Amino acid sequence: MSTITELVKEKYSQAALRAAGGLGKGCCGAAPEGLQGCDPITSNLYDVGETDALPEAAVLASLGCGNPTALAELKAGETVLDLGSGGGIDVLLSARRVGPTGKAYGLDMTDEMLAVAEANKAKSGITNVEFLKGEIEQIPLPDHSVDVIISNCVINLSANKDKVLKEAFRVLKPGGRFAVSDVVTRGEILPEIRRNVLLWVGCLAGALEETEFREKLAAAGFEKIDIEPTRIYKVEDAREFLSGQGLDVDAIAPQVDGKFMAAFVRATKPAANPLATLPCCGPSCCA
């Protein structure tokens, strides 16, 4: 488990350094340099109007697979936490949405990414933002402290997803919303096919099957669980890379097409039961 964490940290450190140097981004921080097949995963996730006022490094450091700030339907005055916040693009966008009466936290374990995020915060002039150092399996915030949790293609990288989801449940207020973009798989995939597709896109390495994701969210205590595909990856997206691995791309297409996808994952922490705070109203209720 620690090896996986260190690998992820190394890849995202490299991605942060590339972004800070204005060199662009790899695919989820893990793909080979210059691999054009990454475009279907990380490109065109944000409207230009959303990002045109943000520092360039914040956009370059974005290694996500969706736009969780749009998904979360943030409201003024809410407190938001971004798990694995990277260069801070989703934190800064969230801070704008919740306004001066709200707050946006970003949590990341990588010093280089945190440095990029702090620099982007300073350049943006947005003040209702705080970046925290830590791992998403152990969130450094108290119980019931945030209204919304977002994340962008990060939970799949964790070696202990059950702990991540339990921690997310813990820090959410009753009635709080879990609204993340992540990569998921659908149905059975032959191990050798999965292994080669994972080589293509590093962010697929720990992707959960969608039914398993639902089960893990329910086990953590969440309700109103929904998984909505946003981008379904096709074998054509990876034809050049997979051919280079000696694979017959046409033959494996049925095992790839429609089975790897980016998705919005939504869930809710149950609201507090108002009856639980009422005083005992008679001899029978205390029995």
C-alpha positions as CSV (number, residue, x, y, z in Angstrom):
1,M,0.0,0.0,0.0
2,S,2.8,2.4,0.9
3,T,4.5,1.6,-2.4
4,I,1.3,2.6,-4.3
5,T,1.2,5.9,-2.3
6,E,4.8,6.6,-3.0
7,L,4.3,5.9,-6.7
8,V,1.4,8.3,-6.9
9,K,3.3,10.9,-5.0
10,E,6.2,10.7,-7.4
11,K,4.1,10.9,-10.5
12,Y,2.2,13.9,-9.2
13,S,5.4,15.6,-8.1
14,Q,6.6,15.3,-11.7
15,A,3.3,16.7,-13.0
16,A,3.5,19.6,-10.6
17,L,7.0,20.5,-11.8
18,R,5.9,20.3,-15.4
19,A,3.0,22.6,-14.7
20,A,5.1,25.1,-12.8
21,G,7.5,25.2,-15.7
22,G,4.6,25.7,-18.2
23,L,5.4,22.4,-19.9
24,G,1.8,21.0,-20.0
25,K,0.5,17.8,-18.5
26,G,0.7,14.1,-18.9
27,C,-2.4,11.9,-18.5
28,C,-3.5,11.6,-14.9
29,G,0.2,12.2,-14.1
30,A,1.3,8.8,-15.2
31,A,1.2,8.4,-19.0
32,P,4.3,8.4,-21.2
33,E,5.4,11.9,-22.3
34,G,3.8,13.1,-25.4
35,L,1.2,10.4,-25.6
36,Q,-1.6,11.9,-27.7
37,G,-4.0,9.2,-26.6
38,C,-4.4,11.0,-23.3
39,D,-6.6,13.7,-24.8
40,P,-9.9,11.9,-24.4
41,I,-9.4,11.8,-20.6
42,T,-8.0,15.1,-19.6
43,S,-9.0,17.6,-22.4
44,N,-11.9,20.0,-22.7
45,L,-13.2,19.4,-19.2
46,Y,-13.8,23.1,-18.3
47,D,-15.5,25.9,-20.2
48,V,-13.1,28.6,-21.2
49,G,-15.2,31.1,-19.2
50,E,-14.4,29.1,-16.1
51,T,-10.7,29.0,-16.4
52,D,-9.8,32.2,-18.3
53,A,-9.3,34.2,-15.1
54,L,-7.2,31.4,-13.4
55,P,-3.4,31.2,-13.4
56,E,-2.1,29.1,-16.3
57,A,-0.3,26.7,-13.9
58,A,-3.6,25.8,-12.3
59,V,-5.0,24.7,-15.6
60,L,-1.8,22.9,-16.6
61,A,-1.7,21.0,-13.3
62,S,-5.2,19.8,-13.8
63,L,-5.0,16.0,-14.3
64,G,-8.7,15.2,-13.8
65,C,-11.4,13.3,-15.8
66,G,-14.3,15.6,-15.2
67,N,-15.6,18.9,-13.7
68,P,-16.7,18.2,-10.2
69,T,-17.4,21.9,-9.4
70,A,-20.2,21.8,-11.9
71,L,-21.4,18.5,-10.7
72,A,-21.6,19.5,-7.1
73,E,-24.1,22.4,-7.7
74,L,-22.3,24.5,-5.0
75,K,-24.2,27.2,-3.2
76,A,-23.2,30.4,-1.6
77,G,-21.9,30.0,2.0
78,E,-21.1,26.3,1.7
79,T,-17.8,24.7,2.8
80,V,-16.2,22.5,0.2
81,L,-13.3,20.0,0.4
82,D,-11.4,18.8,-2.7
83,L,-9.7,15.4,-2.1
84,G,-6.4,15.3,-4.0
85,S,-6.6,19.0,-5.0
86,G,-3.4,19.1,-7.1
87,G,-2.7,22.5,-8.5
88,G,-5.9,23.8,-7.1
89,I,-8.1,24.4,-10.2
90,D,-11.2,22.9,-8.6
91,V,-10.6,24.5,-5.3
92,L,-10.3,28.0,-6.8
93,L,-13.4,27.4,-9.0
94,S,-15.3,26.1,-5.9
95,A,-14.3,29.2,-3.9
96,R,-15.8,31.4,-6.6
97,R,-19.0,29.5,-6.5
98,V,-19.5,29.5,-2.7
99,G,-18.5,33.2,-2.5
100,P,-17.0,35.1,0.4
101,T,-19.3,33.6,3.0
102,G,-18.2,30.1,2.0
103,K,-14.8,28.3,2.0
104,A,-12.9,25.8,-0.1
105,Y,-10.3,23.5,1.2
106,G,-7.9,21.5,-0.9
107,L,-6.1,18.4,0.4
108,D,-3.0,17.0,-1.2
109,M,-0.1,14.9,0.0
110,T,2.5,16.2,-2.6
111,D,4.7,19.1,-1.6
112,E,5.3,20.1,-5.2
113,M,1.6,20.2,-6.0
114,L,0.8,22.2,-2.8
115,A,3.5,24.7,-3.8
116,V,1.9,25.1,-7.2
117,A,-1.5,25.4,-5.6
118,E,-0.4,28.1,-3.1
119,A,1.2,30.1,-5.9
120,N,-2.0,29.8,-8.0
121,K,-4.0,31.0,-5.0
122,A,-1.8,34.1,-4.6
123,K,-2.0,34.9,-8.3
124,S,-5.8,34.4,-8.4
125,G,-6.4,36.8,-5.5
126,I,-9.1,34.4,-4.2
127,T,-8.9,34.4,-0.4
128,N,-11.6,32.0,0.9
129,V,-9.2,29.1,0.2
130,E,-7.0,26.9,2.4
131,F,-4.7,24.1,1.2
132,L,-3.9,21.3,3.6
133,K,-1.2,18.7,3.5
134,G,-2.3,15.1,4.1
135,E,-3.6,11.9,2.6
136,I,-7.2,11.3,1.6
137,E,-7.3,8.2,3.8
138,Q,-6.9,10.4,6.8
139,I,-8.5,13.8,6.3
140,P,-7.1,16.5,8.7
141,L,-10.5,18.1,9.4
142,P,-13.0,17.5,12.3
143,D,-16.2,15.5,12.1
144,H,-19.2,17.2,10.4
145,S,-17.1,20.1,9.1
146,V,-17.9,20.3,5.4
147,D,-21.0,20.6,3.2
148,V,-19.6,19.1,0.0
149,I,-16.8,16.8,-0.9
150,I,-15.4,16.9,-4.5
151,S,-12.6,15.1,-6.1
152,N,-11.3,14.8,-9.7
153,C,-9.9,11.4,-10.8
154,V,-8.1,10.8,-7.5
155,I,-10.0,8.2,-5.4
156,N,-9.2,5.6,-8.0
157,L,-5.5,6.1,-7.1
158,S,-6.0,5.2,-3.5
159,A,-4.9,1.8,-2.2
160,N,-7.6,1.9,0.5
161,K,-10.8,3.2,-1.0
162,D,-12.9,2.0,1.9
163,K,-11.0,4.2,4.3
164,V,-11.3,7.2,1.9
165,L,-15.1,6.8,1.7
166,K,-15.4,6.4,5.5
167,E,-13.3,9.5,6.1
168,A,-15.4,11.4,3.5
169,F,-18.5,10.3,5.4
170,R,-17.0,11.4,8.7
171,V,-16.2,15.0,7.8
172,L,-19.4,15.6,5.9
173,K,-22.2,17.3,7.8
174,P,-25.5,15.5,8.0
175,G,-27.2,15.9,4.6
176,G,-23.8,16.7,3.1
177,R,-23.0,15.8,-0.5
178,F,-20.4,13.6,-2.1
179,A,-19.9,14.7,-5.7
180,V,-16.8,13.4,-7.5
181,S,-15.5,12.8,-10.9
182,D,-13.7,9.4,-11.2
183,V,-12.8,6.7,-13.6
184,V,-14.8,3.5,-13.2
185,T,-15.1,0.3,-15.2
186,R,-18.2,-1.6,-16.3
187,G,-18.6,-5.3,-16.3
188,E,-16.1,-8.1,-16.6
189,I,-12.7,-7.4,-18.3
190,L,-10.1,-10.0,-19.0
191,P,-7.1,-9.4,-16.8
192,E,-4.6,-9.2,-19.7
193,I,-6.8,-6.6,-21.4
194,R,-7.2,-4.6,-18.3
195,R,-3.5,-4.7,-17.6
196,N,-2.6,-3.3,-21.1
197,V,-5.3,-0.6,-21.0
198,L,-4.0,0.4,-17.6
199,L,-0.6,0.9,-19.1
200,W,-2.2,3.4,-21.5
201,V,-3.8,5.5,-18.8
202,G,-2.2,5.6,-15.3
203,C,-5.4,6.9,-13.8
204,L,-7.2,3.7,-14.6
205,A,-4.9,1.6,-12.5
206,G,-7.2,1.4,-9.5
207,A,-10.5,2.1,-11.1
208,L,-13.4,0.4,-9.3
209,E,-16.1,-1.5,-11.2
210,E,-19.3,0.6,-10.9
211,T,-21.2,-2.0,-8.9
212,E,-18.4,-2.3,-6.4
213,F,-18.2,1.5,-6.1
214,R,-21.9,1.6,-5.2
215,E,-21.4,-1.1,-2.6
216,K,-18.4,0.6,-1.0
217,L,-20.3,3.9,-0.8
218,A,-23.3,2.2,0.8
219,A,-21.0,0.4,3.3
220,A,-19.6,3.7,4.3
221,G,-23.1,4.9,5.1
222,F,-24.0,6.9,2.0
223,E,-27.5,7.0,0.4
224,K,-28.9,8.3,-2.9
225,I,-26.0,6.8,-4.8
226,D,-25.8,7.5,-8.5
227,I,-23.0,6.9,-11.1
228,E,-23.4,8.8,-14.3
229,P,-21.0,8.1,-17.2
230,T,-19.6,11.3,-18.8
231,R,-17.0,10.0,-21.2
232,I,-16.8,6.4,-22.4
233,Y,-13.3,5.5,-23.7
234,K,-13.0,3.7,-27.0
235,V,-10.3,1.4,-28.2
236,E,-9.6,3.9,-31.0
237,D,-8.4,6.4,-28.3
238,A,-5.6,4.0,-27.5
239,R,-5.0,2.3,-30.9
240,E,-1.5,3.5,-31.5
241,F,-0.4,2.7,-27.9
242,L,-2.0,-0.7,-27.7
243,S,-0.7,-1.7,-31.2
244,G,2.8,-0.8,-29.9
245,Q,2.3,-3.4,-27.1
246,G,1.8,-6.1,-29.8
247,L,-2.0,-6.4,-29.4
248,D,-4.5,-7.0,-32.1
249,V,-6.6,-3.8,-31.4
250,D,-9.6,-4.9,-33.5
251,A,-9.7,-8.2,-31.7
252,I,-9.8,-6.7,-28.3
253,A,-12.2,-3.9,-29.1
254,P,-15.2,-5.7,-27.6
255,Q,-13.3,-6.0,-24.3
256,V,-12.4,-2.3,-24.2
257,D,-15.2,-0.3,-25.8
258,G,-17.8,0.9,-23.3
259,K,-16.0,-0.7,-20.3
260,F,-13.7,2.1,-19.2
261,M,-15.3,5.5,-18.5
262,A,-15.2,8.7,-16.6
263,A,-18.2,9.2,-14.4
264,F,-19.9,11.6,-12.0
265,V,-20.3,9.8,-8.7
266,R,-22.9,11.3,-6.4
267,A,-24.1,10.3,-2.9
268,T,-25.5,11.9,0.2
269,K,-24.9,11.5,3.9
270,P,-28.2,11.0,5.6
271,A,-29.7,14.0,7.3
272,A,-29.8,14.1,11.1
273,N,-33.0,12.7,12.5
274,P,-34.8,15.6,14.2
275,L,-36.6,13.2,16.5
276,A,-33.3,12.1,18.0
277,T,-32.9,15.5,19.8
278,L,-36.5,15.6,21.3
279,P,-36.8,15.1,25.0
280,C,-38.5,12.0,26.4
281,C,-42.2,12.7,26.1
282,G,-43.6,9.9,28.4
283,P,-42.8,6.8,30.3
284,S,-43.0,4.5,27.3
285,C,-40.4,6.3,25.2
286,C,-37.6,5.7,27.7
287,A,-38.3,2.1,28.2
